Amino acid sequence: MAEKKIKVTLVKGLMGTKQDHRATVRGLGLKRRNHTVELIDTPAVRGMINKVSYLVKCEG
């Protein structure tokens, strides 16, 4: 059975954001604006996306 994947895109820059939010974005594997990564849908990843939801766009 294949795991469900989520596409996450960084849509805003990190200037002026909190240090732990920057670390969360880095933990998701995002490096710069408009960078997209494909991640496995787990509760941990969902929590990270929820924390920085104002910075990222998520497609299921």
DSSP file (Angstrom, degrees, kcal/mol; ACC not computed):
  #  RESIDUE AA STRUCTURE BP1 BP2  ACC     N-H-->O    O-->H-N    N-H-->O    O-->H-N    TCO  KAPPA ALPHA  PHI   PSI    X-CA   Y-CA   Z-CA
    1    1 A M              0   0    0      0, 0.0     2,-0.2     0, 0.0     0, 0.0   0.000 360.0 360.0 360.0 128.6    0.0    0.0    0.0
    2    2 A A        -     0   0    0      1,-0.1     2,-0.2     3,-0.0     3,-0.0  -0.546 360.0-116.9 -81.4 141.9    1.4    3.4   -1.0
    3    3 A E        -     0   0    0     -2,-0.2     2,-0.2     1,-0.1    -1,-0.1  -0.482  31.8-107.1 -75.4 148.1    1.6    6.2    1.5
    4    4 A K        -     0   0    0     37,-0.2    37,-3.0    -2,-0.2     2,-0.3  -0.561  37.3-148.0 -75.1 138.8   -0.4    9.3    0.8
    5    5 A K  E     -A   40   0A   0     -2,-0.2     2,-0.4    35,-0.2    35,-0.2  -0.783   8.6-156.6-111.0 152.3    1.7   12.3   -0.2
    6    6 A I  E     -A   39   0A   0     33,-3.0    33,-3.0    -2,-0.3     2,-0.6  -0.988  11.3-142.2-125.3 135.8    1.3   16.0    0.4
    7    7 A K  E     -AB  38  59A   0     52,-2.9    52,-2.8    -2,-0.4     2,-0.4  -0.887  20.9-170.2 -96.9 125.0    2.8   18.8   -1.8
    8    8 A V  E     -AB  37  58A   0     29,-2.8    29,-2.4    -2,-0.6     2,-0.4  -0.966   3.0-171.8-119.6 129.8    4.0   21.7    0.4
    9    9 A T  E     -AB  36  57A   0     48,-2.6    48,-2.6    -2,-0.4     2,-0.7  -0.974  23.7-131.6-123.6 133.4    5.1   25.0   -1.2
   10   10 A L  E     + B   0  56A   0     25,-1.9    24,-3.5    -2,-0.4    25,-0.3  -0.752  30.6 171.6 -81.1 115.1    6.6   28.0    0.6
   11   11 A V        +     0   0    0     44,-2.4     2,-0.3    -2,-0.7    45,-0.2   0.597  58.5  48.1-105.1 -13.8    4.6   31.0   -0.6
   12   12 A K  S    S-     0   0    0     43,-1.4    22,-0.1    20,-0.1    -1,-0.0  -0.924  84.7-109.7-125.1 153.0    6.0   33.7    1.8
   13   13 A G        -     0   0    0     -2,-0.3    -2,-0.1     1,-0.1    19,-0.1  -0.258  21.3-125.9 -73.9 167.2    9.5   34.7    2.7
   14   14 A L    >   +     0   0    0      2,-0.1     3,-1.8     3,-0.1     2,-0.1   0.416  65.0 125.3 -97.7   0.4   11.0   34.0    6.2
   15   15 A M  T 3  S+     0   0    0      1,-0.3     3,-0.1     0, 0.0    -2,-0.1  -0.412  81.4  11.2 -62.8 129.6   12.1   37.6    6.9
   16   16 A G  T 3  S+     0   0    0      1,-0.3    -1,-0.3    -2,-0.1     2,-0.2   0.525  98.7 126.1  83.3   5.7   10.6   38.8   10.2
   17   17 A T    <   -     0   0    0     -3,-1.8    -1,-0.3     1,-0.1    -3,-0.1  -0.522  68.7 -86.4 -93.4 165.6    9.3   35.4   11.3
   18   18 A K     >  -     0   0    0     -2,-0.2     4,-2.0     1,-0.1     3,-0.3  -0.321  34.2-119.4 -68.4 151.5   10.0   33.7   14.6
   19   19 A Q  H  > S+     0   0    0      1,-0.2     4,-2.0     2,-0.2     5,-0.1   0.877 113.2  50.8 -61.4 -40.0   13.1   31.5   14.9
   20   20 A D  H  > S+     0   0    0      1,-0.2     4,-1.7     2,-0.2    -1,-0.2   0.807 107.8  53.7 -71.9 -26.3   11.2   28.3   15.7
   21   21 A H  H  > S+     0   0    0     -3,-0.3     4,-2.2     2,-0.2    -1,-0.2   0.882 108.0  50.4 -71.5 -37.6    8.9   28.9   12.6
   22   22 A R  H  X S+     0   0    0     -4,-2.0     4,-2.2     1,-0.2    -2,-0.2   0.904 110.3  50.2 -62.8 -40.6   12.0   29.2   10.4
   23   23 A A  H  X S+     0   0    0     -4,-2.0     4,-2.3     2,-0.2    -2,-0.2   0.872 108.8  51.9 -65.7 -36.5   13.3   26.0   11.9
   24   24 A T  H  X S+     0   0    0     -4,-1.7     4,-1.5     2,-0.2    -2,-0.2   0.916 109.3  49.2 -65.8 -43.3   10.0   24.3   11.2
   25   25 A V  H  <>S+     0   0    0     -4,-2.2     5,-1.9     1,-0.2     4,-0.4   0.909 112.2  48.7 -61.6 -41.7   10.1   25.4    7.6
   26   26 A R  H ><5S+     0   0    0     -4,-2.2     3,-1.2     1,-0.2    -2,-0.2   0.883 107.8  55.6 -64.4 -38.2   13.6   24.1    7.3
   27   27 A G  H 3<5S+     0   0    0     -4,-2.3    -1,-0.2     1,-0.3    -2,-0.2   0.793 101.9  56.5 -65.2 -28.7   12.5   20.8    8.9
   28   28 A L  T 3<5S-     0   0    0     -4,-1.5    -1,-0.3    -3,-0.2    -2,-0.2   0.617 121.3-111.3 -75.8 -12.2    9.8   20.4    6.2
   29   29 A G  T < 5 +     0   0    0     -3,-1.2     2,-0.4    -4,-0.4    -3,-0.2   0.590  69.4 142.5  94.1  11.7   12.7   20.6    3.7
   30   30 A L      < +     0   0    0     -5,-1.9    -1,-0.3     1,-0.1    -2,-0.1  -0.730  20.7 173.2 -90.6 134.6   11.8   24.0    2.2
   31   31 A K        -     0   0    0     -2,-0.4     2,-0.3     1,-0.3    -1,-0.1   0.765  58.0  -0.6-111.2 -35.0   14.7   26.3    1.3
   32   32 A R  S >  S-     0   0    0    -19,-0.1     3,-1.7   -22,-0.0   -22,-0.3  -0.923  90.3 -60.4-151.1 170.5   13.4   29.3   -0.5
   33   33 A R  T 3  S+     0   0    0     -2,-0.3   -22,-0.2     1,-0.3     3,-0.1  -0.270 119.7  15.8 -58.8 143.8   10.1   31.0   -1.7
   34   34 A N  T 3  S+     0   0    0    -24,-3.5     2,-0.4     1,-0.3    -1,-0.3   0.585  89.6 141.1  65.8  13.9    8.2   28.9   -4.3
   35   35 A H    <   -     0   0    0     -3,-1.7   -25,-1.9   -25,-0.3     2,-0.4  -0.730  35.9-158.7 -83.4 133.4   10.2   25.8   -3.4
   36   36 A T  E     -A    9   0A   0     -2,-0.4     2,-0.3   -27,-0.2   -27,-0.2  -0.933  12.1-178.2-118.3 136.6    7.9   22.7   -3.4
   37   37 A V  E     -A    8   0A   0    -29,-2.4   -29,-2.8    -2,-0.4     2,-0.5  -0.943  22.0-134.8-128.3 154.6    8.5   19.4   -1.6
   38   38 A E  E     -A    7   0A   0     -2,-0.3     2,-0.3   -31,-0.2   -31,-0.2  -0.950  30.5-179.0-111.1 120.8    6.5   16.2   -1.5
   39   39 A L  E     -A    6   0A   0    -33,-3.0   -33,-3.0    -2,-0.5     2,-0.3  -0.839  32.7-104.3-121.4 154.3    6.1   14.7    1.9
   40   40 A I  E     -A    5   0A   0     -2,-0.3     2,-1.0   -35,-0.2   -35,-0.2  -0.602  42.8-112.1 -74.9 136.4    4.4   11.6    3.4
   41   41 A D        +     0   0    0    -37,-3.0   -37,-0.2    -2,-0.3    -1,-0.1  -0.592  58.0 147.8 -76.5 100.7    1.2   12.5    5.1
   42   42 A T     >  -     0   0    0     -2,-1.0     4,-2.5     1,-0.1     5,-0.2  -0.877  60.7-109.5-126.8 161.6    1.9   11.8    8.8
   43   43 A P  H  > S+     0   0    0      0, 0.0     4,-2.1     0, 0.0     5,-0.1   0.856 119.0  54.5 -59.4 -34.2    0.5   13.5   12.0
   44   44 A A  H  > S+     0   0    0      2,-0.2     4,-1.9     1,-0.2     5,-0.1   0.925 110.1  44.9 -65.6 -44.3    4.0   15.0   12.6
   45   45 A V  H  > S+     0   0    0      2,-0.2     4,-2.5     1,-0.2     5,-0.2   0.900 111.6  53.6 -66.2 -40.5    4.1   16.6    9.2
   46   46 A R  H  X S+     0   0    0     -4,-2.5     4,-2.5     1,-0.2    -1,-0.2   0.899 108.2  50.5 -59.9 -41.1    0.5   17.8    9.5
   47   47 A G  H  X S+     0   0    0     -4,-2.1     4,-1.9     2,-0.2    -1,-0.2   0.890 110.0  49.3 -64.3 -40.0    1.4   19.5   12.8
   48   48 A M  H  X S+     0   0    0     -4,-1.9     4,-1.5     2,-0.2    -2,-0.2   0.907 112.1  48.2 -65.4 -41.7    4.4   21.2   11.3
   49   49 A I  H  < S+     0   0    0     -4,-2.5     7,-0.2     1,-0.2    -2,-0.2   0.905 110.5  52.0 -64.1 -41.2    2.3   22.4    8.4
   50   50 A N  H >< S+     0   0    0     -4,-2.5     3,-1.1     1,-0.2    -1,-0.2   0.871 105.9  55.1 -63.0 -37.3   -0.4   23.7   10.8
   51   51 A K  H 3< S+     0   0    0     -4,-1.9     3,-0.2     1,-0.3    -1,-0.2   0.877 120.5  29.1 -64.8 -39.1    2.2   25.6   12.8
   52   52 A V  T >X S+     0   0    0     -4,-1.5     3,-2.1     1,-0.2     4,-1.1  -0.129  78.6 132.1-113.6  36.0    3.5   27.6    9.7
   53   53 A S  T <4  +     0   0    0     -3,-1.1    -1,-0.2     1,-0.3    -2,-0.1   0.749  67.8  61.8 -62.5 -24.6    0.2   27.6    7.8
   54   54 A Y  T 34 S+     0   0    0     -3,-0.2    -1,-0.3     1,-0.2    -2,-0.1   0.581 109.6  42.1 -77.6  -8.1    0.5   31.3    7.1
   55   55 A L  T <4 S+     0   0    0     -3,-2.1   -44,-2.4    -6,-0.2   -43,-1.4   0.630 111.6  53.7-107.5 -20.5    3.8   30.7    5.2
   56   56 A V  E  <  -B   10   0A   0     -4,-1.1     2,-0.4   -46,-0.2   -46,-0.2  -0.766  61.1-142.6-122.5 161.1    3.0   27.6    3.2
   57   57 A K  E     -B    9   0A   0    -48,-2.6   -48,-2.6    -2,-0.3     2,-0.4  -0.982  21.5-156.3-119.2 134.7    0.4   26.2    0.7
   58   58 A C  E     -B    8   0A   0     -2,-0.4     2,-0.4   -50,-0.2   -50,-0.2  -0.935  10.3-173.8-119.1 132.3   -0.6   22.6    1.0
   59   59 A E  E      B    7   0A   0    -52,-2.8   -52,-2.9    -2,-0.4    -2,-0.0  -0.992 360.0 360.0-124.2 130.0   -2.0   20.3   -1.8
   60   60 A G              0   0    0     -2,-0.4   -55,-0.2   -54,-0.2    -1,-0.1   0.440 360.0 360.0 -93.6 360.0   -3.2   16.9   -1.0
